[in-house]
Amino acid sequence: ASLRQRLELKISQQEMAAKMNVPQCNVSRLESGTRTPTLETLQRAAAALGVPLEIRFGSQIIALSGGK
């Protein structure tokens, strides 16, 4: 989902990486799914995109960050 959101916001991988304070290759790996991201990485990505980070268990939603 982060790739679609990043593209909708017209943010480059380099800009996203700067917002997340990580190397650009980390953003590429996150978007390609070649590595399993840590919770910290997911929180940084959500914050960089201004979206909430949520975990779903069936119909139950656990919000981990508020996003915007």
N, C-alpha and C positions, 0 to 999 in steps of 0.2 A: 504493500500500500504506500510505502514512503516514496517510491519512484513516481507513482502517479501524482501524489501530492506535491512532490518537488517540482515536477514538470508543470503542473497547474499554476504553481507560484512563480514559474520562470526563474528558478534558482539553479545555478550550475552545481555540479558535484563539488567543485572547488569552493564555491560560496557556502554550500551546505557543510563541508568539512571545516571551514573556518568558524561557522556558527557552533559546530559541535566540538571544536578544539581537538580535532583528530586529523590524521593524514587523509588525503583524497582517496587513497586506495581502500580505506576503511568504509567509506561511503559506497564505493563500487562493490565491495564484498557484501555489504548489507543488502544492497539492491539486487544483486545477482543470486543471493542465497547460498554462496559458496562456503560460508562459515555461519555457525550458529552465534548470533549476537548475545552479548551479556545484557542483563537488565539495565546496567548503566548506559550502555550504547543505545538501547531502545529509548531510555529516558532522554538522552541527549538529542536523539533524532526527533522525538516528539516536541521537545522544547524548541529546536531549530525550525521546525515546521509550524509551530504555534498550534499544535493539536494535542488533545488529551491522550494519554497512554492508558489503555484499559486492557484487562485480562478478563476473558469470558469463560465461565463454567456453565454451559447450558444457557439458561436464561439469566443467571446471576452475573453481574458485572462488577468488577473490582477496579476502581479508578486509582491509578498510581501517580498521576500528575494532572494538573488542571489545564494544561495547554496554554491558550492565549491569556 
